[in-house]
Amino acid sequence: AYALRLLGDIAARREPTQTGPVATHYRQALALAEELGMRPLEAHCHRGLGTLYAATGQREPARRALAAAIALYHDMEMTFWLPHAEAMLAQVK
């Protein structure tokens, strides 16, 4: 699951306009993280998807993904990542 997320991060940096492969990596990582109960990784995957969607002008999916990341970060008290996700969401609105 972590490797799939990392592939998404790498693909997002290498080819930011190629949303298909990037989103696929993040979604696969998210599905596996949910199945395995890896909540921090779930949050990171949502943040990755939200960032991707925001960068490509997909505002509503970006808002949903970032809101999910924020909720998870908040629930788990992951205060390091929370401000970044909140800032991204504020830019999308």
PDB file of N, CA, C and O in Angstrom:
ATOM      1  N   ALA A   1       0.835  -1.187   0.000  1.00  0.00           N
ATOM      2  CA  ALA A   1       0.000   0.000   0.000  1.00  0.00           C
ATOM      3  C   ALA A   1       0.882   1.253   0.000  1.00  0.00           C
ATOM      4  O   ALA A   1       0.613   2.208  -0.728  1.00  0.00           O
ATOM      5  N   TYR A   2       1.936   1.240   0.823  1.00  0.00           N
ATOM      6  CA  TYR A   2       2.834   2.397   0.849  1.00  0.00           C
ATOM      7  C   TYR A   2       3.545   2.570  -0.493  1.00  0.00           C
ATOM      8  O   TYR A   2       3.740   3.692  -0.959  1.00  0.00           O
ATOM      9  N   ALA A   3       3.929   1.452  -1.110  1.00  0.00           N
ATOM     10  CA  ALA A   3       4.614   1.523  -2.398  1.00  0.00           C
ATOM     11  C   ALA A   3       3.705   2.115  -3.472  1.00  0.00           C
ATOM     12  O   ALA A   3       4.158   2.892  -4.313  1.00  0.00           O
ATOM     13  N   LEU A   4       2.434   1.753  -3.446  1.00  0.00           N
ATOM     14  CA  LEU A   4       1.494   2.306  -4.420  1.00  0.00           C
ATOM     15  C   LEU A   4       1.327   3.812  -4.228  1.00  0.00           C
ATOM     16  O   LEU A   4       1.263   4.564  -5.201  1.00  0.00           O
ATOM     17  N   ARG A   5       1.259   4.241  -2.983  1.00  0.00           N
ATOM     18  CA  ARG A   5       1.157   5.682  -2.725  1.00  0.00           C
ATOM     19  C   ARG A   5       2.412   6.394  -3.207  1.00  0.00           C
ATOM     20  O   ARG A   5       2.336   7.471  -3.798  1.00  0.00           O
ATOM     21  N   LEU A   6       3.556   5.793  -2.954  1.00  0.00           N
ATOM     22  CA  LEU A   6       4.811   6.382  -3.404  1.00  0.00           C
ATOM     23  C   LEU A   6       4.848   6.483  -4.928  1.00  0.00           C
ATOM     24  O   LEU A   6       5.322   7.479  -5.473  1.00  0.00           O
ATOM     25  N   LEU A   7       4.352   5.459  -5.613  1.00  0.00           N
ATOM     26  CA  LEU A   7       4.272   5.516  -7.073  1.00  0.00           C
ATOM     27  C   LEU A   7       3.386   6.675  -7.520  1.00  0.00           C
ATOM     28  O   LEU A   7       3.689   7.354  -8.500  1.00  0.00           O
ATOM     29  N   GLY A   8       2.290   6.896  -6.797  1.00  0.00           N
ATOM     30  CA  GLY A   8       1.422   8.034  -7.101  1.00  0.00           C
ATOM     31  C   GLY A   8       2.147   9.353  -6.905  1.00  0.00           C
ATOM     32  O   GLY A   8       2.048  10.250  -7.742  1.00  0.00           O
ATOM     33  N   ASP A   9       2.879   9.475  -5.799  1.00  0.00           N
ATOM     34  CA  ASP A   9       3.636  10.703  -5.531  1.00  0.00           C
ATOM     35  C   ASP A   9       4.676  10.956  -6.627  1.00  0.00           C
ATOM     36  O   ASP A   9       4.832  12.082  -7.100  1.00  0.00           O
ATOM     37  N   ILE A  10       5.373   9.908  -7.017  1.00  0.00           N
ATOM     38  CA  ILE A  10       6.404  10.037  -8.050  1.00  0.00           C
ATOM     39  C   ILE A  10       5.773  10.412  -9.382  1.00  0.00           C
ATOM     40  O   ILE A  10       6.250  11.319 -10.065  1.00  0.00           O
ATOM     41  N   ALA A  11       4.711   9.724  -9.750  1.00  0.00           N
ATOM     42  CA  ALA A  11       4.042  10.010 -11.021  1.00  0.00           C
ATOM     43  C   ALA A  11       3.483  11.427 -11.041  1.00  0.00           C
ATOM     44  O   ALA A  11       3.509  12.087 -12.080  1.00  0.00           O
ATOM     45  N   ALA A  12       2.983  11.899  -9.915  1.00  0.00           N
ATOM     46  CA  ALA A  12       2.431  13.257  -9.841  1.00  0.00           C
ATOM     47  C   ALA A  12       3.521  14.299 -10.089  1.00  0.00           C
ATOM     48  O   ALA A  12       3.259  15.343 -10.686  1.00  0.00           O
ATOM     49  N   ARG A  13       4.721  14.024  -9.640  1.00  0.00           N
ATOM     50  CA  ARG A  13       5.821  14.973  -9.835  1.00  0.00           C
ATOM     51  C   ARG A  13       6.402  14.882 -11.245  1.00  0.00           C
ATOM     52  O   ARG A  13       6.802  15.893 -11.822  1.00  0.00           O
ATOM     53  N   ARG A  14       6.447  13.685 -11.790  1.00  0.00           N
ATOM     54  CA  ARG A  14       7.046  13.493 -13.113  1.00  0.00           C
ATOM     55  C   ARG A  14       6.125  13.943 -14.225  1.00  0.00           C
ATOM     56  O   ARG A  14       6.556  14.616 -15.161  1.00  0.00           O
ATOM     57  N   GLU A  15       4.849  13.572 -14.129  1.00  0.00           N
ATOM     58  CA  GLU A  15       3.892  13.878 -15.184  1.00  0.00           C
ATOM     59  C   GLU A  15       2.595  14.395 -14.575  1.00  0.00           C
ATOM     60  O   GLU A  15       1.596  13.676 -14.543  1.00  0.00           O
ATOM     61  N   PRO A  16       2.600  15.635 -14.091  1.00  0.00           N
ATOM     62  CA  PRO A  16       1.421  16.146 -13.392  1.00  0.00           C
ATOM     63  C   PRO A  16       0.170  16.246 -14.262  1.00  0.00           C
ATOM     64  O   PRO A  16      -0.941  16.297 -13.734  1.00  0.00           O
ATOM     65  N   THR A  17       0.331  16.275 -15.580  1.00  0.00           N
ATOM     66  CA  THR A  17      -0.844  16.358 -16.454  1.00  0.00           C
ATOM     67  C   THR A  17      -1.434  14.990 -16.766  1.00  0.00           C
ATOM     68  O   THR A  17      -2.548  14.904 -17.284  1.00  0.00           O
ATOM     69  N   GLN A  18      -0.717  13.936 -16.466  1.00  0.00           N
ATOM     70  CA  GLN A  18      -1.195  12.570 -16.706  1.00  0.00           C
ATOM     71  C   GLN A  18      -1.957  12.085 -15.477  1.00  0.00           C
ATOM     72  O   GLN A  18      -1.440  11.287 -14.696  1.00  0.00           O
ATOM     73  N   THR A  19      -3.170  12.564 -15.309  1.00  0.00           N
ATOM     74  CA  THR A  19      -3.914  12.286 -14.082  1.00  0.00           C
ATOM     75  C   THR A  19      -4.328  10.828 -13.946  1.00  0.00           C
ATOM     76  O   THR A  19      -4.434  10.323 -12.828  1.00  0.00           O
ATOM     77  N   GLY A  20      -4.562  10.148 -15.047  1.00  0.00           N
ATOM     78  CA  GLY A  20      -5.033   8.762 -14.983  1.00  0.00           C
ATOM     79  C   GLY A  20      -4.132   7.842 -14.182  1.00  0.00           C
ATOM     80  O   GLY A  20      -4.580   7.250 -13.200  1.00  0.00           O
ATOM     81  N   PRO A  21      -2.862   7.706 -14.579  1.00  0.00           N
ATOM     82  CA  PRO A  21      -1.965   6.813 -13.839  1.00  0.00           C
ATOM     83  C   PRO A  21      -1.751   7.254 -12.389  1.00  0.00           C
ATOM     84  O   PRO A  21      -1.666   6.419 -11.488  1.00  0.00           O
ATOM     85  N   VAL A  22      -1.665   8.554 -12.172  1.00  0.00           N
ATOM     86  CA  VAL A  22      -1.453   9.066 -10.817  1.00  0.00           C
ATOM     87  C   VAL A  22      -2.636   8.696  -9.933  1.00  0.00           C
ATOM     88  O   VAL A  22      -2.461   8.151  -8.843  1.00  0.00           O
ATOM     89  N   ALA A  23      -3.838   8.996 -10.407  1.00  0.00           N
ATOM     90  CA  ALA A  23      -5.048   8.699  -9.637  1.00  0.00           C
ATOM     91  C   ALA A  23      -5.196   7.203  -9.404  1.00  0.00           C
ATOM     92  O   ALA A  23      -5.639   6.779  -8.337  1.00  0.00           O
ATOM     93  N   THR A  24      -4.828   6.407 -10.392  1.00  0.00           N
ATOM     94  CA  THR A  24      -4.925   4.949 -10.246  1.00  0.00           C
ATOM     95  C   THR A  24      -4.041   4.462  -9.107  1.00  0.00           C
ATOM     96  O   THR A  24      -4.471   3.649  -8.288  1.00  0.00           O
ATOM     97  N   HIS A  25      -2.812   4.951  -9.051  1.00  0.00           N
ATOM     98  CA  HIS A  25      -1.908   4.544  -7.961  1.00  0.00           C
ATOM     99  C   HIS A  25      -2.485   4.935  -6.605  1.00  0.00           C
ATOM    100  O   HIS A  25      -2.503   4.131  -5.674  1.00  0.00           O
ATOM    101  N   TYR A  26      -2.956   6.175  -6.501  1.00  0.00           N
ATOM    102  CA  TYR A  26      -3.522   6.633  -5.228  1.00  0.00           C
ATOM    103  C   TYR A  26      -4.764   5.827  -4.844  1.00  0.00           C
ATOM    104  O   TYR A  26      -4.928   5.455  -3.682  1.00  0.00           O
ATOM    105  N   ARG A  27      -5.635   5.557  -5.816  1.00  0.00           N
ATOM    106  CA  ARG A  27      -6.860   4.799  -5.508  1.00  0.00           C
ATOM    107  C   ARG A  27      -6.544   3.366  -5.094  1.00  0.00           C
ATOM    108  O   ARG A  27      -7.169   2.827  -4.180  1.00  0.00           O
ATOM    109  N   GLN A  28      -5.572   2.749  -5.766  1.00  0.00           N
ATOM    110  CA  GLN A  28      -5.180   1.390  -5.385  1.00  0.00           C
ATOM    111  C   GLN A  28      -4.588   1.378  -3.981  1.00  0.00           C
ATOM    112  O   GLN A  28      -4.892   0.491  -3.182  1.00  0.00           O
ATOM    113  N   ALA A  29      -3.753   2.351  -3.684  1.00  0.00           N
ATOM    114  CA  ALA A  29      -3.169   2.448  -2.342  1.00  0.00           C
ATOM    115  C   ALA A  29      -4.257   2.691  -1.308  1.00  0.00           C
ATOM    116  O   ALA A  29      -4.225   2.107  -0.224  1.00  0.00           O
ATOM    117  N   LEU A  30      -5.218   3.547  -1.633  1.00  0.00           N
ATOM    118  CA  LEU A  30      -6.313   3.854  -0.722  1.00  0.00           C
ATOM    119  C   LEU A  30      -7.155   2.616  -0.443  1.00  0.00           C
ATOM    120  O   LEU A  30      -7.498   2.346   0.708  1.00  0.00           O
ATOM    121  N   ALA A  31      -7.487   1.870  -1.477  1.00  0.00           N
ATOM    122  CA  ALA A  31      -8.295   0.657  -1.293  1.00  0.00           C
ATOM    123  C   ALA A  31      -7.577  -0.344  -0.397  1.00  0.00           C
ATOM    124  O   ALA A  31      -8.189  -0.939   0.490  1.00  0.00           O
ATOM    125  N   LEU A  32      -6.302  -0.526  -0.623  1.00  0.00           N
ATOM    126  CA  LEU A  32      -5.522  -1.462   0.184  1.00  0.00           C
ATOM    127  C   LEU A  32      -5.383  -0.954   1.619  1.00  0.00           C
ATOM    128  O   LEU A  32      -5.487  -1.732   2.567  1.00  0.00           O
ATOM    129  N   ALA A  33      -5.152   0.336   1.776  1.00  0.00           N
ATOM    130  CA  ALA A  33      -5.035   0.917   3.119  1.00  0.00           C
ATOM    131  C   ALA A  33      -6.338   0.749   3.898  1.00  0.00           C
ATOM    132  O   ALA A  33      -6.316   0.429   5.087  1.00  0.00           O
ATOM    133  N   GLU A  34      -7.472   0.965   3.229  1.00  0.00           N
ATOM    134  CA  GLU A  34      -8.768   0.785   3.891  1.00  0.00           C
ATOM    135  C   GLU A  34      -8.965  -0.664   4.306  1.00  0.00           C
ATOM    136  O   GLU A  34      -9.429  -0.950   5.410  1.00  0.00           O
ATOM    137  N   GLU A  35      -8.607  -1.574   3.408  1.00  0.00           N
ATOM    138  CA  GLU A  35      -8.757  -3.007   3.689  1.00  0.00           C
ATOM    139  C   GLU A  35      -7.894  -3.438   4.873  1.00  0.00           C
ATOM    140  O   GLU A  35      -8.301  -4.283   5.671  1.00  0.00           O
ATOM    141  N   LEU A  36      -6.713  -2.859   4.982  1.00  0.00           N
ATOM    142  CA  LEU A  36      -5.768  -3.246   6.031  1.00  0.00           C
ATOM    143  C   LEU A  36      -5.875  -2.384   7.289  1.00  0.00           C
ATOM    144  O   LEU A  36      -5.155  -2.610   8.261  1.00  0.00           O
ATOM    145  N   GLY A  37      -6.769  -1.401   7.271  1.00  0.00           N
ATOM    146  CA  GLY A  37      -6.941  -0.537   8.437  1.00  0.00           C
ATOM    147  C   GLY A  37      -5.783   0.415   8.673  1.00  0.00           C
ATOM    148  O   GLY A  37      -5.471   0.749   9.816  1.00  0.00           O
ATOM    149  N   MET A  38      -5.149   0.850   7.603  1.00  0.00           N
ATOM    150  CA  MET A  38      -4.000   1.754   7.692  1.00  0.00           C
ATOM    151  C   MET A  38      -4.494   3.199   7.543  1.00  0.00           C
ATOM    152  O   MET A  38      -4.328   3.816   6.491  1.00  0.00           O
ATOM    153  N   ARG A  39      -5.100   3.723   8.606  1.00  0.00           N
ATOM    154  CA  ARG A  39      -5.757   5.026   8.535  1.00  0.00           C
ATOM    155  C   ARG A  39      -4.825   6.189   8.187  1.00  0.00           C
ATOM    156  O   ARG A  39      -5.225   7.061   7.415  1.00  0.00           O
ATOM    157  N   PRO A  40      -3.608   6.241   8.717  1.00  0.00           N
ATOM    158  CA  PRO A  40      -2.725   7.337   8.294  1.00  0.00           C
ATOM    159  C   PRO A  40      -2.462   7.319   6.785  1.00  0.00           C
ATOM    160  O   PRO A  40      -2.437   8.365   6.136  1.00  0.00           O
ATOM    161  N   LEU A  41      -2.268   6.133   6.249  1.00  0.00           N
ATOM    162  CA  LEU A  41      -2.046   6.035   4.811  1.00  0.00           C
ATOM    163  C   LEU A  41      -3.307   6.425   4.041  1.00  0.00           C
ATOM    164  O   LEU A  41      -3.211   7.039   2.979  1.00  0.00           O
ATOM    165  N   GLU A  42      -4.474   6.080   4.553  1.00  0.00           N
ATOM    166  CA  GLU A  42      -5.729   6.511   3.925  1.00  0.00           C
ATOM    167  C   GLU A  42      -5.751   8.030   3.809  1.00  0.00           C
ATOM    168  O   GLU A  42      -6.075   8.577   2.755  1.00  0.00           O
ATOM    169  N   ALA A  43      -5.407   8.699   4.895  1.00  0.00           N
ATOM    170  CA  ALA A  43      -5.406  10.166   4.895  1.00  0.00           C
ATOM    171  C   ALA A  43      -4.432  10.710   3.858  1.00  0.00           C
ATOM    172  O   ALA A  43      -4.762  11.643   3.126  1.00  0.00           O
ATOM    173  N   HIS A  44      -3.247  10.140   3.791  1.00  0.00           N
ATOM    174  CA  HIS A  44      -2.249  10.609   2.825  1.00  0.00           C
ATOM    175  C   HIS A  44      -2.720  10.382   1.387  1.00  0.00           C
ATOM    176  O   HIS A  44      -2.474  11.216   0.515  1.00  0.00           O
ATOM    177  N   CYS A  45      -3.388   9.271   1.142  1.00  0.00           N
ATOM    178  CA  CYS A  45      -3.907   8.996  -0.202  1.00  0.00           C
ATOM    179  C   CYS A  45      -4.992  10.000  -0.580  1.00  0.00           C
ATOM    180  O   CYS A  45      -5.019  10.496  -1.707  1.00  0.00           O
ATOM    181  N   HIS A  46      -5.877  10.293   0.351  1.00  0.00           N
ATOM    182  CA  HIS A  46      -6.904  11.303   0.084  1.00  0.00           C
ATOM    183  C   HIS A  46      -6.253  12.656  -0.207  1.00  0.00           C
ATOM    184  O   HIS A  46      -6.678  13.372  -1.114  1.00  0.00           O
ATOM    185  N   ARG A  47      -5.219  13.002   0.567  1.00  0.00           N
ATOM    186  CA  ARG A  47      -4.527  14.277   0.336  1.00  0.00           C
ATOM    187  C   ARG A  47      -3.863  14.289  -1.036  1.00  0.00           C
ATOM    188  O   ARG A  47      -3.908  15.296  -1.742  1.00  0.00           O
ATOM    189  N   GLY A  48      -3.249  13.175  -1.413  1.00  0.00           N
ATOM    190  CA  GLY A  48      -2.626  13.085  -2.733  1.00  0.00           C
ATOM    191  C   GLY A  48      -3.638  13.248  -3.851  1.00  0.00           C
ATOM    192  O   GLY A  48      -3.403  13.973  -4.818  1.00  0.00           O
ATOM    193  N   LEU A  49      -4.772  12.563  -3.710  1.00  0.00           N
ATOM    194  CA  LEU A  49      -5.827  12.698  -4.717  1.00  0.00           C
ATOM    195  C   LEU A  49      -6.360  14.123  -4.754  1.00  0.00           C
ATOM    196  O   LEU A  49      -6.573  14.682  -5.830  1.00  0.00           O
ATOM    197  N   GLY A  50      -6.575  14.708  -3.590  1.00  0.00           N
ATOM    198  CA  GLY A  50      -7.082  16.077  -3.541  1.00  0.00           C
ATOM    199  C   GLY A  50      -6.130  17.064  -4.190  1.00  0.00           C
ATOM    200  O   GLY A  50      -6.556  17.967  -4.909  1.00  0.00           O
ATOM    201  N   THR A  51      -4.850  16.893  -3.938  1.00  0.00           N
ATOM    202  CA  THR A  51      -3.842  17.761  -4.540  1.00  0.00           C
ATOM    203  C   THR A  51      -3.830  17.594  -6.050  1.00  0.00           C
ATOM    204  O   THR A  51      -3.748  18.575  -6.789  1.00  0.00           O
ATOM    205  N   LEU A  52      -3.912  16.355  -6.508  1.00  0.00           N
ATOM    206  CA  LEU A  52      -3.955  16.066  -7.943  1.00  0.00           C
ATOM    207  C   LEU A  52      -5.176  16.709  -8.587  1.00  0.00           C
ATOM    208  O   LEU A  52      -5.062  17.390  -9.606  1.00  0.00           O
ATOM    209  N   TYR A  53      -6.337  16.492  -7.992  1.00  0.00           N
ATOM    210  CA  TYR A  53      -7.563  17.054  -8.555  1.00  0.00           C
ATOM    211  C   TYR A  53      -7.519  18.578  -8.566  1.00  0.00           C
ATOM    212  O   TYR A  53      -7.957  19.202  -9.532  1.00  0.00           O
ATOM    213  N   ALA A  54      -7.000  19.177  -7.515  1.00  0.00           N
ATOM    214  CA  ALA A  54      -6.905  20.641  -7.454  1.00  0.00           C
ATOM    215  C   ALA A  54      -5.988  21.169  -8.558  1.00  0.00           C
ATOM    216  O   ALA A  54      -6.289  22.179  -9.195  1.00  0.00           O
ATOM    217  N   ALA A  55      -4.876  20.483  -8.777  1.00  0.00           N
ATOM    218  CA  ALA A  55      -3.912  20.918  -9.790  1.00  0.00           C
ATOM    219  C   ALA A  55      -4.464  20.815 -11.204  1.00  0.00           C
ATOM    220  O   ALA A  55      -4.003  21.512 -12.108  1.00  0.00           O
ATOM    221  N   THR A  56      -5.450  19.948 -11.395  1.00  0.00           N
ATOM    222  CA  THR A  56      -6.012  19.750 -12.732  1.00  0.00           C
ATOM    223  C   THR A  56      -7.391  20.387 -12.878  1.00  0.00           C
ATOM    224  O   THR A  56      -8.110  20.111 -13.839  1.00  0.00           O
ATOM    225  N   GLY A  57      -7.756  21.240 -11.920  1.00  0.00           N
ATOM    226  CA  GLY A  57      -9.001  21.987 -12.026  1.00  0.00           C
ATOM    227  C   GLY A  57     -10.270  21.226 -11.697  1.00  0.00           C
ATOM    228  O   GLY A  57     -11.368  21.694 -11.998  1.00  0.00           O
ATOM    229  N   GLN A  58     -10.135  20.060 -11.084  1.00  0.00           N
ATOM    230  CA  GLN A  58     -11.308  19.259 -10.709  1.00  0.00           C
ATOM    231  C   GLN A  58     -11.688  19.627  -9.275  1.00  0.00           C
ATOM    232  O   GLN A  58     -11.335  18.924  -8.328  1.00  0.00           O
ATOM    233  N   ARG A  59     -12.403  20.727  -9.133  1.00  0.00           N
ATOM    234  CA  ARG A  59     -12.635  21.313  -7.823  1.00  0.00           C
ATOM    235  C   ARG A  59     -13.460  20.445  -6.880  1.00  0.00           C
ATOM    236  O   ARG A  59     -13.075  20.261  -5.725  1.00  0.00           O
ATOM    237  N   GLU A  60     -14.570  19.916  -7.339  1.00  0.00           N
ATOM    238  CA  GLU A  60     -15.427  19.144  -6.430  1.00  0.00           C
ATOM    239  C   GLU A  60     -14.740  17.871  -5.933  1.00  0.00           C
ATOM    240  O   GLU A  60     -14.752  17.609  -4.731  1.00  0.00           O
ATOM    241  N   PRO A  61     -14.135  17.065  -6.832  1.00  0.00           N
ATOM    242  CA  PRO A  61     -13.395  15.898  -6.321  1.00  0.00           C
ATOM    243  C   PRO A  61     -12.247  16.303  -5.395  1.00  0.00           C
ATOM    244  O   PRO A  61     -11.945  15.601  -4.431  1.00  0.00           O
ATOM    245  N   ALA A  62     -11.610  17.437  -5.693  1.00  0.00           N
ATOM    246  CA  ALA A  62     -10.522  17.919  -4.830  1.00  0.00           C
ATOM    247  C   ALA A  62     -11.052  18.242  -3.445  1.00  0.00           C
ATOM    248  O   ALA A  62     -10.441  17.874  -2.441  1.00  0.00           O
ATOM    249  N   ARG A  63     -12.186  18.928  -3.387  1.00  0.00           N
ATOM    250  CA  ARG A  63     -12.773  19.276  -2.083  1.00  0.00           C
ATOM    251  C   ARG A  63     -13.132  18.026  -1.289  1.00  0.00           C
ATOM    252  O   ARG A  63     -12.862  17.944  -0.091  1.00  0.00           O
ATOM    253  N   ARG A  64     -13.743  17.054  -1.963  1.00  0.00           N
ATOM    254  CA  ARG A  64     -14.135  15.814  -1.263  1.00  0.00           C
ATOM    255  C   ARG A  64     -12.917  15.077  -0.721  1.00  0.00           C
ATOM    256  O   ARG A  64     -12.907  14.650   0.434  1.00  0.00           O
ATOM    257  N   ALA A  65     -11.898  14.929  -1.549  1.00  0.00           N
ATOM    258  CA  ALA A  65     -10.704  14.189  -1.131  1.00  0.00           C
ATOM    259  C   ALA A  65      -9.972  14.915  -0.003  1.00  0.00           C
ATOM    260  O   ALA A  65      -9.547  14.289   0.968  1.00  0.00           O
ATOM    261  N   LEU A  66      -9.827  16.216  -0.130  1.00  0.00           N
ATOM    262  CA  LEU A  66      -9.131  16.977   0.913  1.00  0.00           C
ATOM    263  C   LEU A  66      -9.927  17.004   2.210  1.00  0.00           C
ATOM    264  O   LEU A  66      -9.348  16.938   3.294  1.00  0.00           O
ATOM    265  N   ALA A  67     -11.249  17.101   2.109  1.00  0.00           N
ATOM    266  CA  ALA A  67     -12.082  17.065   3.324  1.00  0.00           C
ATOM    267  C   ALA A  67     -11.943  15.718   4.027  1.00  0.00           C
ATOM    268  O   ALA A  67     -11.910  15.657   5.256  1.00  0.00           O
ATOM    269  N   ALA A  68     -11.862  14.640   3.248  1.00  0.00           N
ATOM    270  CA  ALA A  68     -11.676  13.311   3.840  1.00  0.00           C
ATOM    271  C   ALA A  68     -10.319  13.228   4.534  1.00  0.00           C
ATOM    272  O   ALA A  68     -10.212  12.689   5.635  1.00  0.00           O
ATOM    273  N   ALA A  69      -9.283  13.763   3.888  1.00  0.00           N
ATOM    274  CA  ALA A  69      -7.948  13.764   4.497  1.00  0.00           C
ATOM    275  C   ALA A  69      -7.948  14.562   5.795  1.00  0.00           C
ATOM    276  O   ALA A  69      -7.394  14.120   6.802  1.00  0.00           O
ATOM    277  N   ILE A  70      -8.567  15.731   5.770  1.00  0.00           N
ATOM    278  CA  ILE A  70      -8.617  16.588   6.960  1.00  0.00           C
ATOM    279  C   ILE A  70      -9.337  15.886   8.099  1.00  0.00           C
ATOM    280  O   ILE A  70      -8.880  15.924   9.242  1.00  0.00           O
ATOM    281  N   ALA A  71     -10.457  15.248   7.796  1.00  0.00           N
ATOM    282  CA  ALA A  71     -11.211  14.538   8.836  1.00  0.00           C
ATOM    283  C   ALA A  71     -10.365  13.429   9.462  1.00  0.00           C
ATOM    284  O   ALA A  71     -10.355  13.264  10.682  1.00  0.00           O
ATOM    285  N   LEU A  72      -9.662  12.679   8.632  1.00  0.00           N
ATOM    286  CA  LEU A  72      -8.814  11.601   9.149  1.00  0.00           C
ATOM    287  C   LEU A  72      -7.645  12.160   9.957  1.00  0.00           C
ATOM    288  O   LEU A  72      -7.352  11.667  11.047  1.00  0.00           O
ATOM    289  N   TYR A  73      -6.980  13.181   9.430  1.00  0.00           N
ATOM    290  CA  TYR A  73      -5.868  13.786  10.173  1.00  0.00           C
ATOM    291  C   TYR A  73      -6.348  14.300  11.524  1.00  0.00           C
ATOM    292  O   TYR A  73      -5.680  14.112  12.541  1.00  0.00           O
ATOM    293  N   HIS A  74      -7.502  14.944  11.529  1.00  0.00           N
ATOM    294  CA  HIS A  74      -8.054  15.488  12.776  1.00  0.00           C
ATOM    295  C   HIS A  74      -8.367  14.363  13.757  1.00  0.00           C
ATOM    296  O   HIS A  74      -7.990  14.432  14.927  1.00  0.00           O
ATOM    297  N   ASP A  75      -9.058  13.325  13.281  1.00  0.00           N
ATOM    298  CA  ASP A  75      -9.429  12.197  14.146  1.00  0.00           C
ATOM    299  C   ASP A  75      -8.216  11.516  14.766  1.00  0.00           C
ATOM    300  O   ASP A  75      -8.267  11.058  15.907  1.00  0.00           O
ATOM    301  N   MET A  76      -7.130  11.452  14.012  1.00  0.00           N
ATOM    302  CA  MET A  76      -5.926  10.770  14.489  1.00  0.00           C
ATOM    303  C   MET A  76      -4.927  11.732  15.132  1.00  0.00           C
ATOM    304  O   MET A  76      -3.832  11.329  15.524  1.00  0.00           O
ATOM    305  N   GLU A  77      -5.309  13.001  15.237  1.00  0.00           N
ATOM    306  CA  GLU A  77      -4.442  14.033  15.815  1.00  0.00           C
ATOM    307  C   GLU A  77      -3.086  14.109  15.106  1.00  0.00           C
ATOM    308  O   GLU A  77      -2.042  14.243  15.743  1.00  0.00           O
ATOM    309  N   MET A  78      -3.129  14.020  13.786  1.00  0.00           N
ATOM    310  CA  MET A  78      -1.919  14.128  12.970  1.00  0.00           C
ATOM    311  C   MET A  78      -1.714  15.603  12.616  1.00  0.00           C
ATOM    312  O   MET A  78      -1.947  16.027  11.484  1.00  0.00           O
ATOM    313  N   THR A  79      -1.279  16.357  13.598  1.00  0.00           N
ATOM    314  CA  THR A  79      -1.224  17.809  13.474  1.00  0.00           C
ATOM    315  C   THR A  79      -0.156  18.313  12.504  1.00  0.00           C
ATOM    316  O   THR A  79      -0.229  19.457  12.055  1.00  0.00           O
ATOM    317  N   PHE A  80       0.809  17.501  12.180  1.00  0.00           N
ATOM    318  CA  PHE A  80       1.831  17.930  11.226  1.00  0.00           C
ATOM    319  C   PHE A  80       1.228  18.106   9.837  1.00  0.00           C
ATOM    320  O   PHE A  80       1.541  19.071   9.141  1.00  0.00           O
ATOM    321  N   TRP A  81       0.359  17.170   9.430  1.00  0.00           N
ATOM    322  CA  TRP A  81      -0.201  17.157   8.079  1.00  0.00           C
ATOM    323  C   TRP A  81      -1.467  18.002   7.949  1.00  0.00           C
ATOM    324  O   TRP A  81      -1.811  18.429   6.847  1.00  0.00           O
ATOM    325  N   LEU A  82      -2.141  18.241   9.026  1.00  0.00           N
ATOM    326  CA  LEU A  82      -3.426  18.936   9.013  1.00  0.00           C
ATOM    327  C   LEU A  82      -3.357  20.334   8.387  1.00  0.00           C
ATOM    328  O   LEU A  82      -4.190  20.638   7.533  1.00  0.00           O
ATOM    329  N   PRO A  83      -2.415  21.192   8.761  1.00  0.00           N
ATOM    330  CA  PRO A  83      -2.381  22.539   8.166  1.00  0.00           C
ATOM    331  C   PRO A  83      -2.185  22.531   6.648  1.00  0.00           C
ATOM    332  O   PRO A  83      -2.771  23.349   5.938  1.00  0.00           O
ATOM    333  N   HIS A  84      -1.370  21.615   6.159  1.00  0.00           N
ATOM    334  CA  HIS A  84      -1.141  21.540   4.713  1.00  0.00           C
ATOM    335  C   HIS A  84      -2.431  21.186   3.985  1.00  0.00           C
ATOM    336  O   HIS A  84      -2.771  21.809   2.979  1.00  0.00           O
ATOM    337  N   ALA A  85      -3.142  20.200   4.485  1.00  0.00           N
ATOM    338  CA  ALA A  85      -4.397  19.792   3.849  1.00  0.00           C
ATOM    339  C   ALA A  85      -5.438  20.909   3.936  1.00  0.00           C
ATOM    340  O   ALA A  85      -6.180  21.143   2.981  1.00  0.00           O
ATOM    341  N   GLU A  86      -5.493  21.589   5.062  1.00  0.00           N
ATOM    342  CA  GLU A  86      -6.444  22.700   5.219  1.00  0.00           C
ATOM    343  C   GLU A  86      -6.108  23.850   4.269  1.00  0.00           C
ATOM    344  O   GLU A  86      -7.007  24.473   3.705  1.00  0.00           O
ATOM    345  N   ALA A  87      -4.827  24.127   4.095  1.00  0.00           N
ATOM    346  CA  ALA A  87      -4.408  25.185   3.169  1.00  0.00           C
ATOM    347  C   ALA A  87      -4.766  24.825   1.733  1.00  0.00           C
ATOM    348  O   ALA A  87      -5.212  25.676   0.963  1.00  0.00           O
ATOM    349  N   MET A  88      -4.570  23.569   1.383  1.00  0.00           N
ATOM    350  CA  MET A  88      -4.941  23.122   0.033  1.00  0.00           C
ATOM    351  C   MET A  88      -6.440  23.274  -0.189  1.00  0.00           C
ATOM    352  O   MET A  88      -6.870  23.743  -1.243  1.00  0.00           O
ATOM    353  N   LEU A  89      -7.229  22.881   0.796  1.00  0.00           N
ATOM    354  CA  LEU A  89      -8.682  22.990   0.675  1.00  0.00           C
ATOM    355  C   LEU A  89      -9.105  24.451   0.538  1.00  0.00           C
ATOM    356  O   LEU A  89      -9.999  24.761  -0.249  1.00  0.00           O
ATOM    357  N   ALA A  90      -8.483  25.341   1.284  1.00  0.00           N
ATOM    358  CA  ALA A  90      -8.809  26.769   1.199  1.00  0.00           C
ATOM    359  C   ALA A  90      -8.507  27.322  -0.195  1.00  0.00           C
ATOM    360  O   ALA A  90      -9.217  28.205  -0.676  1.00  0.00           O
ATOM    361  N   GLN A  91      -7.469  26.814  -0.839  1.00  0.00           N
ATOM    362  CA  GLN A  91      -7.124  27.261  -2.193  1.00  0.00           C
ATOM    363  C   GLN A  91      -8.132  26.770  -3.222  1.00  0.00           C
ATOM    364  O   GLN A  91      -8.369  27.437  -4.228  1.00  0.00           O
ATOM    365  N   VAL A  92      -8.724  25.609  -2.975  1.00  0.00           N
ATOM    366  CA  VAL A  92      -9.679  25.028  -3.921  1.00  0.00           C
ATOM    367  C   VAL A  92     -11.010  25.761  -3.869  1.00  0.00           C
ATOM    368  O   VAL A  92     -11.678  25.911  -4.892  1.00  0.00           O
ATOM    369  N   LYS A  93     -11.401  26.220  -2.683  1.00  0.00           N
ATOM    370  CA  LYS A  93     -12.691  26.902  -2.524  1.00  0.00           C
ATOM    371  C   LYS A  93     -12.610  28.240  -3.179  1.00  0.00           C
ATOM    372  O   LYS A  93     -13.584  28.992  -3.170  1.00  0.00           O
TER     373      LYS A  93
END
